[in-house]
Amino acid sequence: MKTTIRAANPVSILAMLAAFIVAGLSGWYVGKADIGWPYYSVSGLFVLIGLLLPSTILMANQWERAVVLRMGRLHGVHGPGVFLIIPFLDSVTAWLDQRIQTTAFNAEEALSKDTVPVNIDAVVFWQIHDPERAALEITDYRQAIERVAQTSLRELIGASDLHVLLSDPHQSERLSAVIGRKTAEWGVSVISVEIRDISVPKALQDTMSRHAQAQAERQARILLGQAELEVATKFVEAAEIYATSPTALQLRAMNIIYETTKERGATILIPTAMVDAMNPGGILGLARAGS
């Protein structure tokens, strides 16, 4: 990882200005006191210190860590806040952001276990937990996270059937665990993986749509058949009751006539045999009460 050069921070700028002011005052005093030109070297020394201060006094933000090398070897990880390094001997090899970050990745035309081409778009949420390893163990951890996430997604697709990819809600958790095990060696923790989109070829979408419609129609027919069976069973039970109890049948017939006569202007034609089989007096009384 290459050394990162940053703009001077406010603390180093103030220190540099103070050094320049001291250099100017010392030069003015030497000139006024006329004590000899060798004393001007003091002013030159302060000027040199002022020029070196921006690369000596560094500052890391609350979410940042700076990895410092001294003569090519790890010296320490600094931050947050102000810290000092030795110019020319020390170098900040990386400024690392420890906030949660995201990386988008995808798998195009990847074959599932049942040989169906699938396109999946996903995003991984990750965070650096060990700045030293992230800076020294791998050249570019951002690119490595993207590559690992993409290959892990392809492995997951190849080991799963299409219907599992479309219906299993725990696919993201398994994918997050696989990616996290690989990136942990670089000091990076995977927080979660979210699958944004799963797409299949258009022809296969039409086939899946027809299959879903057929399944829905099949289920509807099964439910209708079950309802018919339940109704038929109840009719059989009612017929058995009416066969063993003529009184119950007469009461049912009277109830039907009563319900019909509630409608205004209704005319009912009843066969003579049916009238004789029932109690006419009771029926007429019920009809008058209903009208």
Secondary structure, 3 states (H helix, E strand, C coil): CCCCCCCCCHHHHHHHHHHHHHHHHHHHHHHHHCCCHHHHHHHHHHHHHHHHHHHCEEEECCCEEEEEEECCEEEEEECCEEEECCCCCEEEEEEEECCCEEEEEEEEEEECCCCCEEEEEEEEEEEECCHHHHHHCCCCHHHHHHHHHHHHHHHHHHCCCHHHHHHCCCHHHHHHHHHHHHHHHHCEEEEEEEEEEEECCHHHHHHHHHHHHHHHHHHHHHHHHHHHHHHHHHHHHHHHHHHHCHHHHHHHHHHHHHHHHCCCCCCCCCCHHHHHHCCHHHHHHHHHHHC
